[in-house]
Structures are given as structure tokens and as C-alpha cells.
Amino acid sequence: MTGTITELHAMRGTGFVEGDDGKTYLFRRHDLRDCWFHELTVGTKVTFVPGTGMRSLDAAELRPQRQADA
């Protein structure tokens, strides 16, 4: 699925991404692939695998979209 990062919390190592389905997904630093947390910014387009966590919708295997991916 694709989406856009809407929030980043550097101290916690977490963030939120709004999926193309209109739902908000939580991601954690360890869910990132092909990038570092400090490289992300609000508005970054990403791809991810949606899932369900204990208290929220989760985004796993989150990757920033590169120009070739878009």
C-alpha cells in the first residue's frame, strides 16, 4: 500500500502514515526498510504493508518511495 507520512516523533522513534485508503497507520523505527528514521520528513511518500497491532493499525516494512517507484 502507499501513503504519506503525517507525523514523526523522533524521541519515541514512531510516526504515523495516512494510507491511500484514508486510514492512519502507526510505524516504529524498527519497521523501516531502506532508510533511517532521521531521513524521513512529514509529507514523504511511502510504501508499506498494513497490519493490525494491539491498539492501532500498524505499518510494517515501510519504505520511502524513490523517483523510480512513483
Secondary structure, DSSP 8 states (H G I E B T S, - for coil): -EEEEEEEETTTTEEEEEETTS-EEEEEGGGB-SS-GGG--TT-EEEEEEEE-SSSEEEEEEEE--TTT-
